[in-house]
Amino acid sequence: MEFLLELLFDIIVEGSIELGSEKTVPMPLRILAALIVFVVFFGMGGLFVYGGYEAMLGSNKGAGIALFVVGAFMMFGGIFVIFKMFQKKKEKKK
């Protein structure tokens, strides 16, 4: 089951990233692909931030801080991936 979920996740995220940078794909579809990548990264990052918050409320402050930092990096990483995707599209356009 874990293998199937990982395969599905890889197909969705990597496919969305590649789809967003292709010039032949219509713009509304590229925006939808960027939105999918944004939601996935922010959703996973949000889970880590929430887990870090809950761990900091408990007795494990170090793990809470680590989870919080990982979640924040995932959220900002999602924004970075989307910006790179559209920069790649602009470079191909020139």
C-alpha positions as YAML, in Angstrom:
chain: A
units: angstrom
residues:
- id: 1
  name: MET
  ca: [0.00, 0.00, 0.00]
- id: 2
  name: GLU
  ca: [2.83, 2.37, 0.86]
- id: 3
  name: PHE
  ca: [4.46, 1.67, -2.50]
- id: 4
  name: LEU
  ca: [1.25, 2.52, -4.36]
- id: 5
  name: LEU
  ca: [0.80, 5.77, -2.44]
- id: 6
  name: GLU
  ca: [4.42, 6.76, -3.11]
- id: 7
  name: LEU
  ca: [4.05, 5.94, -6.81]
- id: 8
  name: LEU
  ca: [0.83, 7.95, -7.05]
- id: 9
  name: PHE
  ca: [2.40, 10.87, -5.20]
- id: 10
  name: ASP
  ca: [5.44, 10.82, -7.52]
- id: 11
  name: ILE
  ca: [3.25, 10.74, -10.61]
- id: 12
  name: ILE
  ca: [1.12, 13.65, -9.43]
- id: 13
  name: VAL
  ca: [3.90, 15.93, -8.18]
- id: 14
  name: GLU
  ca: [6.52, 15.26, -10.84]
- id: 15
  name: GLY
  ca: [3.90, 15.25, -13.57]
- id: 16
  name: SER
  ca: [2.55, 18.59, -12.36]
- id: 17
  name: ILE
  ca: [6.02, 20.10, -12.25]
- id: 18
  name: GLU
  ca: [6.83, 18.94, -15.78]
- id: 19
  name: LEU
  ca: [3.40, 19.95, -17.06]
- id: 20
  name: GLY
  ca: [3.76, 23.44, -15.63]
- id: 21
  name: SER
  ca: [6.99, 24.09, -17.51]
- id: 22
  name: GLU
  ca: [5.88, 22.85, -20.94]
- id: 23
  name: LYS
  ca: [5.20, 25.52, -23.53]
- id: 24
  name: THR
  ca: [2.74, 23.42, -25.54]
- id: 25
  name: VAL
  ca: [0.31, 23.05, -22.62]
- id: 26
  name: PRO
  ca: [-2.42, 25.73, -22.33]
- id: 27
  name: MET
  ca: [-1.94, 28.32, -19.59]
- id: 28
  name: PRO
  ca: [-5.01, 27.36, -17.49]
- id: 29
  name: LEU
  ca: [-3.69, 23.79, -17.28]
- id: 30
  name: ARG
  ca: [-0.24, 25.04, -16.26]
- id: 31
  name: ILE
  ca: [-1.78, 27.20, -13.56]
- id: 32
  name: LEU
  ca: [-3.75, 24.19, -12.33]
- id: 33
  name: ALA
  ca: [-0.54, 22.13, -12.22]
- id: 34
  name: ALA
  ca: [1.20, 24.88, -10.23]
- id: 35
  name: LEU
  ca: [-1.75, 24.99, -7.86]
- id: 36
  name: ILE
  ca: [-1.51, 21.22, -7.32]
- id: 37
  name: VAL
  ca: [2.19, 21.47, -6.49]
- id: 38
  name: PHE
  ca: [1.50, 24.43, -4.17]
- id: 39
  name: VAL
  ca: [-1.25, 22.57, -2.31]
- id: 40
  name: VAL
  ca: [0.85, 19.41, -1.92]
- id: 41
  name: PHE
  ca: [3.89, 21.24, -0.55]
- id: 42
  name: PHE
  ca: [1.83, 23.49, 1.73]
- id: 43
  name: GLY
  ca: [-0.26, 20.55, 2.94]
- id: 44
  name: MET
  ca: [2.75, 18.45, 3.85]
- id: 45
  name: GLY
  ca: [4.54, 21.45, 5.35]
- id: 46
  name: GLY
  ca: [1.43, 22.31, 7.33]
- id: 47
  name: LEU
  ca: [1.32, 18.81, 8.76]
- id: 48
  name: PHE
  ca: [4.94, 19.12, 9.89]
- id: 49
  name: VAL
  ca: [4.30, 22.56, 11.39]
- id: 50
  name: TYR
  ca: [1.25, 21.25, 13.23]
- id: 51
  name: GLY
  ca: [3.21, 18.22, 14.47]
- id: 52
  name: GLY
  ca: [5.96, 20.53, 15.65]
- id: 53
  name: TYR
  ca: [3.46, 22.73, 17.43]
- id: 54
  name: GLU
  ca: [1.90, 19.74, 19.19]
- id: 55
  name: ALA
  ca: [5.35, 18.39, 20.16]
- id: 56
  name: MET
  ca: [6.37, 21.78, 21.55]
- id: 57
  name: LEU
  ca: [3.22, 21.85, 23.67]
- id: 58
  name: GLY
  ca: [4.23, 18.47, 25.07]
- id: 59
  name: SER
  ca: [7.48, 17.57, 26.71]
- id: 60
  name: ASN
  ca: [9.61, 17.20, 23.56]
- id: 61
  name: LYS
  ca: [10.61, 20.77, 22.67]
- id: 62
  name: GLY
  ca: [13.63, 19.82, 20.53]
- id: 63
  name: ALA
  ca: [11.64, 17.55, 18.23]
- id: 64
  name: GLY
  ca: [8.92, 20.19, 18.03]
- id: 65
  name: ILE
  ca: [11.35, 22.84, 16.87]
- id: 66
  name: ALA
  ca: [12.89, 20.44, 14.34]
- id: 67
  name: LEU
  ca: [9.48, 19.50, 12.91]
- id: 68
  name: PHE
  ca: [8.46, 23.16, 12.80]
- id: 69
  name: VAL
  ca: [11.62, 24.09, 10.85]
- id: 70
  name: VAL
  ca: [11.20, 21.19, 8.40]
- id: 71
  name: GLY
  ca: [7.59, 22.19, 7.80]
- id: 72
  name: ALA
  ca: [8.53, 25.82, 7.18]
- id: 73
  name: PHE
  ca: [11.22, 24.74, 4.71]
- id: 74
  name: MET
  ca: [8.70, 22.55, 2.88]
- id: 75
  name: MET
  ca: [6.27, 25.44, 2.59]
- id: 76
  name: PHE
  ca: [8.89, 27.82, 1.27]
- id: 77
  name: GLY
  ca: [10.25, 25.01, -0.93]
- id: 78
  name: GLY
  ca: [6.85, 24.73, -2.57]
- id: 79
  name: ILE
  ca: [6.87, 28.41, -3.40]
- id: 80
  name: PHE
  ca: [10.43, 28.10, -4.73]
- id: 81
  name: VAL
  ca: [9.48, 25.14, -6.98]
- id: 82
  name: ILE
  ca: [6.58, 27.09, -8.46]
- id: 83
  name: PHE
  ca: [8.74, 30.14, -9.15]
- id: 84
  name: LYS
  ca: [11.39, 27.94, -10.79]
- id: 85
  name: MET
  ca: [8.69, 26.26, -12.87]
- id: 86
  name: PHE
  ca: [7.51, 29.58, -14.30]
- id: 87
  name: GLN
  ca: [11.08, 30.88, -14.75]
- id: 88
  name: LYS
  ca: [11.86, 27.75, -16.75]
- id: 89
  name: LYS
  ca: [8.84, 28.50, -18.91]
- id: 90
  name: LYS
  ca: [10.02, 32.08, -19.51]
- id: 91
  name: GLU
  ca: [13.52, 30.87, -20.43]
- id: 92
  name: LYS
  ca: [12.09, 28.42, -22.97]
- id: 93
  name: LYS
  ca: [9.98, 31.22, -24.41]
- id: 94
  name: LYS
  ca: [13.04, 33.38, -25.23]
...
